[in-house]
Amino acid sequence: MEVIDFKDYRFLKVYESPNIVISLNGTKQFCDLNKEDKYDLLHQAFGVSAFNEFIQVHGTSIFNLDLNIETYDGYIEREMSVANAIRTADCIPLILWNERNKLIIGLHCGWRGIASGIIEKALQDDELDITHAYIGPHISKDHFEVKRDFIESFQEYGLSIDRYITVRDDKMYMDLRSLCEAKLHEKHIKIINKESHCSYREYDQFFSWRRDKNQSLRNLTIAWF
């Protein structure tokens, strides 16, 4: 991994094929730029030819899969040098790909999206042949405190998450990454990172809604071939 400083904006370069970069907390905040200015900066810094970001609503709609929808919590990209961003502030930004086919998928995986089946939806077409995944910065199990109604919300989707719950000092904590991992393992997808950065703990690098509440900005995980 490499931290890149460009015009007072900071990025963490995670991977090269596909390119995966994450905007970091810095002197200037990349997430504050409008879409056109984001593209201009990414074009200058990394040479991308286009840039997309989306209105995310913790749903399951996927850009380039679902049509005539205004909100998307994921994308499928087949074009080279087209960068797409997933915005998070504790949820998992999940990047999936097949390097041979130069196909990349990005998903906004909060608990609602995972419970609603966004991962299964993105992977329902076996011809996409997704082989690898990167699980981006999100709130870790040490800080993701949940209540009983949270567990019951999963039960409404027919899902039991007891194995992902840890009790400590009479409080319950959710391991969101392990739930995501389990769904990827079902599809025999190789996860390239054994651990993920914690958006809550690493306050100097990442934004966290749980930590900062309404003051929180957003981390952008941007990927392209």
Secondary structure, 3 states (H helix, E strand, C coil): CEEEEECCEEEEEEEECCEEEEEECCCCCHHHCCHHHHHHHHHHHHCCCEEECCCCCCCCCCECCECCCCCCCEEEECCCCEEEEEEECCCEEEEEEECCCCEEEEEEECHHHHHHCHHHHHCCCHHHCCCEEEECCECCCCCCEECHHHHHHHHHCCCCCHHHEEEECCEEEECHHHHHHHHHHHCCCEECCCCCCECCCCCCCCCCHHHHHHHCCCEEEEEEC
